[in-house]
Amino acid sequence: MKRSPAIVESRTEEETTGNTPVRREVEEEPPGRTALKNRARFFGHVSDECWNDWKWHFRNRISSVDELTKYVPLSAKDQEQIRLVTTKYPLSVTPYYFSLIDWSNPDDPVKIQAIPSFKEIGLAGMGMEDPLDERGHSPVPGLVHRYPDRVLMVLTDICPMLCRHCTRKREWRHGGWVHTPAEIERMLDYIRRTEVVRDVVISGGDPLTLSIRRLEEVLSGLRRIKHVEIIRIGTRFPVVLPQRIDDELCSMLSKYGPIWVNTHFNHPREITAEAAQACDRLLRAGMPVNNQSVLLRGVNDTVETQLKLCHELLSIKVRPYYLFQCDEVQGTEHLRTPVETGVKIIEGMRGHTSGLAVPTFVIDLPQGGGKVPVQPNYVVLQTSEELLIRNYQGRLFQYRSPKGPKNGSGRANGQGGRRSNANVNQLAFPSLASSAKAGT
């Protein structure tokens, strides 16, 4: 693809933070400049009234190779390959999100999430259709009950954008569907009869593609169930089509709290003024907003990108919640990173920024095993009384661990004087310190 001289490309530099190599991506363009240029370039004929109307974006999603080539030049080979991919994994991207792509960069992290890659079918033999075994944990269609006290309601498979790393990519071939009122009533009936359920996650697809009336019917049905305490909504609308988060929607949602919103920013460039405004509206309507990123090769697989993403999330009052290892989904193998990449990212963040900015890195285990946190190992050695612990700088510290109550009396063992938590090299801890140095 011919590169536009009007757009300055980013540079990549290699640096080291501690023992972790970091690719420094130096952005030459001020934030939001790419989006402004692309809106003028591709959608200059679109009025502000239409651009600010989420339904206009939804109706005008780019969903075919022919539509794509109206905006960007593609070689005959690229066109043919994308056509082949879309026979199995369709294309759908909103004009808003399309405008965030830096088309001068063939490896643009926003483009990677939105535009089909031939690798989606080239590596089709790897992965599983339903790696989390959602079907196997569905007591009624559309409802997943994996953990004791919470369930997942999948209301639709329709999304404003088809993210190339989607964990429910298997549903795309079935076309757009929405569960009928009768099917939703079966889900609600199961929740009514299962009194241990206190937390309900509403997902899809994207549940905010539903009309306000349909979504309110579900929320009001849940709120009539006394043992349901918390409702969570999983949506990527604040990222790919923030215009959807309008006053009408927020006013309706505010009636059914407590509602928590989990959204899905993967890269700092997705945090635009429009996205910030969408999150602010949700917060002002009483809904805390958490972010669940997916670790993606070439998108956010460096310490610096994750730091920048999480800092900018906090600046718009969104809490970094989870960083997911990309699931073993067919058609996503080219986007998956080694697990060690995620561990090193967390290690590179911990201690170098506020704990509030560090998400929990988790693997959602296959066969419905559930989410398991995977963190750097800071405990070097441990005895029944003491631990040797490595801090974020790589320094070793001795920590005395008190024993439990003796004979149920409440009196703890090992209540001697407390030692200073100083560098282990200055302490009388020869056995652990020497073992650590020996690498045992």
C-alpha atoms as one frame of an Amber mdcrd trajectory, in Angstrom:
protein
   0.000   0.000   0.000   1.366   3.441  -0.897   2.239   5.438   2.196   0.846
   8.918   2.583   3.630  11.486   3.073   1.195  13.627   5.074   1.234  11.163
   7.973   4.408  10.818  10.029   5.082   7.206  11.005   5.958   6.061  14.504
   9.433   4.785  15.335  10.337   1.727  17.351  13.311   1.668  19.720  14.686
  -1.075  21.966  15.225  -0.220  25.623  15.544  -2.237  28.793  13.647  -1.829
  32.069  15.305  -4.050  34.648  15.576  -7.455  32.977  12.628  -6.836  30.662
  13.172  -5.626  27.072  10.761  -2.885  26.089   9.896  -1.694  22.593   9.492
   2.060  22.829   6.904   3.244  20.341   7.520   6.934  19.732   4.328   8.568
  18.536   4.969  11.433  16.141   1.310  12.398  15.805  -0.506  14.214  18.628
  -3.380  12.202  20.133  -6.496  12.290  18.000  -4.735  13.705  14.932  -5.112
  10.483  12.937  -8.829  10.337  13.653  -9.362  13.966  12.644  -7.422  13.502
   9.412  -9.249  10.306   8.533 -12.657  11.745   9.231 -11.883  14.605   6.832
 -10.330  12.214   4.314 -12.940   9.459   4.322 -16.075  11.017   5.797 -15.766
  14.707   5.070 -19.200  14.646   3.421 -20.864  13.374   6.625 -22.549  16.043
   8.744 -21.818  16.404  12.444 -25.423  15.409  13.127 -24.908  12.053  11.399
 -21.419  11.534  12.823 -22.756  11.961  16.349 -25.653   9.546  15.687 -24.701
   5.993  16.661 -27.429   4.568  14.462 -25.852   6.232  11.402 -22.538   4.531
  12.186 -24.282   1.222  12.738 -26.118   1.429   9.398 -22.952   2.443   7.574
 -20.558  -0.183   8.904 -17.907  -1.285   6.420 -18.709  -4.948   5.884 -17.273
  -6.046   2.529 -14.080  -5.873   0.491 -15.822  -3.703  -2.082 -16.754  -1.168
   0.577 -13.247  -1.302   2.021 -11.648  -0.507  -1.350 -13.758   2.649  -1.625
 -11.659   4.078   1.176  -8.205   2.507   0.901  -6.300   1.016  -2.041  -5.803
  -2.747  -1.826  -3.793  -4.939  -4.168  -5.611  -7.675  -6.081  -3.923 -10.231
  -3.823  -5.037  -8.425  -0.648  -8.598  -8.201  -1.950  -8.714 -11.892  -2.779
  -7.267 -12.927   0.563  -9.690 -10.763   2.557 -12.600 -12.141   0.518 -11.529
 -15.670   1.373 -11.295 -14.817   5.077 -14.705 -13.152   5.132 -16.406 -16.268
   3.775 -15.705 -17.761   7.209 -15.087 -14.754   9.444 -17.019 -11.683   8.243
 -15.859  -8.075   8.305 -17.670  -5.304  10.161 -16.177  -2.031  11.364 -17.850
   1.263  12.235 -16.840   4.466  10.439 -15.818   5.894  13.817 -13.365   3.062
  14.577 -12.214   2.974  10.943 -11.149   6.603  11.348  -8.750   5.630  14.157
  -6.628   3.437  11.854  -3.269   4.803  10.702  -3.308   3.518   7.134   0.329
   4.543   6.575   1.369   1.783   8.990   0.716  -1.766   7.709   1.089  -3.045
  11.277  -1.143  -0.445  12.877  -2.480  -1.843  16.213  -5.984  -0.503  15.595
  -6.087  -1.993  12.109  -4.977  -5.398  13.423  -8.113  -5.552  15.582 -10.543
  -4.531  12.829  -9.383  -5.698   9.394  -9.274  -9.409   8.448  -5.905 -11.100
   8.085  -5.249 -14.130   5.870  -3.653 -15.749   8.933  -7.155 -16.205  10.368
  -7.703 -19.081   7.945  -4.055 -19.876   7.257  -3.715 -21.099  10.859  -7.263
 -22.430  11.054  -6.149 -25.834  12.297  -5.028 -24.355  15.612  -7.322 -23.540
  18.501 -10.906 -24.484  19.311 -14.320 -23.161  18.378 -15.507 -22.983  21.987
 -12.348 -23.091  24.098 -14.122 -22.112  27.320 -16.800 -24.790  26.816 -19.628
 -22.322  27.215 -22.063 -24.782  25.651 -21.124 -27.408  28.211 -21.940 -25.008
  31.047 -25.271 -23.773  29.652 -28.244 -25.129  31.627 -30.529 -23.255  29.231
 -29.625 -21.786  25.831 -27.880 -18.438  26.144 -27.033 -18.721  29.834 -23.639
 -19.891  31.118 -23.353 -20.999  34.760 -19.718 -21.795  35.523 -19.058 -20.203
  38.911 -21.331 -20.882  41.897 -22.660 -17.372  42.508 -22.736 -15.810  39.042
 -24.075 -16.437  35.573 -23.527 -15.032  32.094 -26.467 -14.055  29.888 -25.650
 -13.913  26.163 -28.464 -11.856  24.644 -27.257 -11.480  21.044 -24.315 -12.156
  18.747 -24.624  -8.739  17.054 -21.758  -6.279  17.582 -20.988  -2.855  16.141
 -17.579  -4.255  15.137 -16.325  -7.795  14.634 -13.071  -7.816  16.604 -10.609
 -10.216  15.006  -9.688 -11.721  18.413 -13.293 -12.383  19.502 -13.703 -15.360
  21.842 -17.141 -16.108  20.319 -15.925 -15.995  16.735 -17.748 -19.297  16.210
 -21.082 -17.428  16.223 -20.268 -15.178  13.273 -21.198 -17.747  10.659 -24.748
 -17.927  12.028 -25.504 -14.334  11.086 -27.011 -11.763  13.408 -29.400 -13.111
  16.016 -31.100 -11.888  19.168 -32.587 -14.232  21.736 -36.366 -14.073  21.701
 -38.408 -12.879  24.709 -39.360 -16.520  25.354 -35.688 -17.572  25.390 -34.788
 -14.713  27.712 -37.651 -15.693  30.010 -36.138 -19.195  30.258 -32.856 -17.630
  31.379 -34.636 -15.472  33.954 -36.606 -18.451  35.197 -33.380 -20.412  35.764
 -31.944 -17.490  37.746 -35.137 -17.246  39.836 -34.892 -20.942  40.723 -31.151
 -20.809  41.460 -30.925 -18.746  44.613 -27.127 -18.924  44.919 -26.857 -16.607
  41.909 -26.163 -13.096  43.154 -24.231 -11.649  40.181 -25.393 -11.574  36.552
 -23.162 -10.600  33.626 -24.974  -9.458  30.475 -22.955  -9.982  27.314 -23.155
 -10.929  23.642 -22.208  -9.979  20.952 -22.793  -6.625  22.492 -25.954  -6.194
  24.555 -26.044  -2.455  23.865 -26.976  -3.218  20.251 -30.440  -3.967  21.632
 -33.040  -1.230  21.757 -33.413   0.552  25.065 -36.856  -1.032  25.460 -35.553
  -4.593  24.962 -32.575  -4.051  27.254 -34.764  -2.508  29.940 -37.070  -5.527
  29.857 -34.097  -7.741  30.747 -32.824  -5.416  33.487 -36.241  -4.976  35.072
 -36.724  -8.756  34.996 -33.439  -9.250  36.830 -34.224  -6.571  39.397 -37.444
  -8.379  40.313 -35.320 -11.350  41.448 -34.507 -10.671  45.102 -31.259 -12.647
  45.311 -29.676 -10.854  42.310 -27.464  -8.202  43.876 -25.174  -7.064  41.075
 -25.639  -6.666  37.330 -22.648  -6.282  35.046 -22.760  -5.280  31.385 -19.920
  -6.241  29.037 -19.706  -3.841  26.098 -17.163  -2.495  23.640 -19.379   0.389
  22.529 -17.321   3.009  24.459 -14.345   1.930  22.323 -15.743   1.238  18.856
 -18.877   3.407  18.832 -18.964   5.729  21.865 -21.851   7.747  20.413 -24.139
   4.935  21.624 -23.548   5.972  25.241 -26.058   8.813  25.193 -28.206  10.443
  27.861 -31.240   8.303  27.044 -29.337   5.057  27.553 -27.621   6.239  30.739
 -30.895   7.489  32.209 -32.476   4.083  31.698 -29.496   2.155  33.095 -29.355
   4.355  36.195 -32.746   3.017  37.312 -31.472  -0.543  37.770 -28.266  -0.172
  39.772 -25.969  -1.342  41.056 -24.742  -1.886  37.502 -21.071  -2.216  36.701
 -19.843  -1.737  33.137 -16.878  -3.726  31.832 -15.488  -2.340  28.615 -12.579
  -3.325  26.386  -9.844  -0.839  25.440  -6.754  -2.578  24.049  -4.582   0.320
  22.893  -3.997   3.933  23.993  -5.071   5.285  20.597  -8.582   4.004  21.281
  -8.905   6.483  24.145 -10.317   9.470  22.277 -12.305  12.479  23.448 -15.491
  10.679  22.371 -14.551   7.552  24.311 -13.715   9.603  27.404 -17.066  11.368
  27.184 -18.906   8.024  26.898 -17.205   6.697  30.039 -17.865   9.946  31.877
 -21.590   9.690  31.086 -21.725   6.174  32.483 -19.908   7.226  35.640 -22.123
  10.254  36.194 -25.149   7.972  35.854 -23.803   5.870  38.716 -22.080   3.021
  36.867 -18.408   2.285  37.657 -16.421   1.354  34.552 -13.731  -1.354  34.495
 -11.532  -2.292  31.555 -10.761  -5.812  30.350  -7.936  -5.889  27.804  -6.830
  -8.871  25.758  -3.090  -9.340  25.285  -2.558  -9.233  21.513   0.597  -9.683
  19.472   1.574  -6.429  17.787  -1.157  -4.471  19.557  -0.353  -4.180  23.257
   2.363  -6.740  23.995   4.961  -4.361  25.450   5.397  -2.873  28.908   5.320
   0.661  27.562   2.070   0.214  25.649   0.357  -1.338  28.658   1.637   1.409
  30.952   0.394   4.104  28.606  -2.947   2.355  28.144  -3.533   1.937  31.883
  -2.424   5.473  32.726  -4.768   6.916  30.132  -7.593   4.692  31.345  -7.169
   6.083  34.839  -7.126   9.601  33.414 -10.669   9.008  32.099 -11.696   7.381
  35.410 -11.723   3.812  34.095 -10.119   1.134  36.253  -7.739  -1.368  34.584
  -9.293  -4.653  35.720  -8.111  -7.676  33.716  -5.443  -8.326  31.124  -6.527
 -11.571  29.467  -4.264 -14.050  27.772  -5.851 -14.389  24.328  -8.102 -17.463
  24.306  -7.352 -20.511  22.154  -9.979 -19.533  19.596  -9.809 -20.768  16.021
  -8.825 -17.894  13.763  -6.851 -15.995  16.413  -3.570 -17.936  16.700  -1.583
 -15.190  14.941  -2.664 -12.735  17.652  -1.735 -14.899  20.640   1.451 -14.275
  22.616   3.407 -16.622  24.900   2.069 -16.542  28.462   5.504 -15.386  29.578
   4.941 -12.127  27.659   2.045 -11.238  29.938   3.971 -12.176  33.076   6.908
  -9.964  32.039   4.560  -7.075  31.289   3.061  -7.238  34.772   6.542  -7.528
  36.271   7.634  -4.475  34.274   4.645  -2.492  35.544   4.600  -3.538  39.197
   6.490  -1.021  41.324   6.973   1.367  38.388   3.434   2.721  38.648   0.539
   2.767  41.072  -0.997  -0.592  41.869  -4.272   0.920  40.682  -2.791   1.020
  37.172  -1.744  -2.649  37.135  -4.427  -5.061  35.869  -4.608  -8.701  36.917
  -3.172 -10.943  34.205  -5.407 -13.988  33.864  -5.819 -17.094  31.749  -9.389
 -18.226  31.140  -8.750 -21.960  31.205 -10.056 -24.291  28.486 -12.906 -26.727
  29.157 -14.547 -24.235  31.502 -11.774 -24.230  34.083 -12.371 -20.552  34.834
 -10.109 -17.543  35.241  -6.760 -18.076  36.970  -4.375 -15.194  37.765  -0.815
 -15.664  36.523   1.625 -13.314  38.223   5.412 -12.930  38.540   6.853 -15.065
  41.313   8.288 -12.811  44.007   8.750 -15.504  46.677  12.237 -16.906  46.050
  12.354 -19.354  48.960  10.131 -20.195  51.911  10.450 -22.061  55.204   7.849
 -22.600  57.909   9.011 -19.412  59.637  10.542 -17.116  57.040  10.380 -16.141
  53.393  12.936 -14.739  51.011  11.125 -12.264  48.765  12.290 -10.391  45.662
  10.948  -6.872  45.208  10.287  -5.032  41.930  13.938  -3.895  41.812  15.259
  -7.439  42.097  16.481  -6.903  45.673  16.049  -9.718  48.198  14.252  -9.184
  51.501  13.665 -11.405  54.519  10.128 -11.594  55.879   9.137 -13.358  59.107
   5.883 -15.297  58.824   4.005 -15.697  62.134   2.729 -19.148  62.998  -0.948
 -19.867  63.486  -2.759 -20.054  66.881  -1.513 -22.743  69.253  -4.101 -25.310
  70.330  -6.930 -22.981  69.379  -6.036 -20.619  72.240  -5.642 -17.640  69.983
  -2.025 -17.215  71.116   0.240 -17.228  68.098   3.527 -19.061  67.915   6.728
 -17.289  67.063   5.882 -13.971  68.745   9.479 -12.947  69.189  10.874  -9.551
  68.335  10.187  -8.338  64.808  13.134  -8.087  62.457  13.724  -5.140  60.188
  12.569  -5.658  56.611  15.936  -4.709  55.183  18.022  -6.033  52.338  18.699
  -9.727  52.944  22.430  -9.240  52.438  22.504  -7.273  55.716  20.643  -9.939
  57.708  21.522 -13.220  59.404  19.579 -15.432  56.982  22.483 -17.542  55.688
  20.632 -20.635  54.576  18.054 -18.885  52.408  20.392 -16.207  51.165  23.069
 -18.683  50.083  20.465 -20.909  48.450  19.072 -17.967  46.523  22.513 -16.994
  45.289  23.101 -20.577  44.212  19.895 -20.453  42.191  18.177 -23.305  44.073
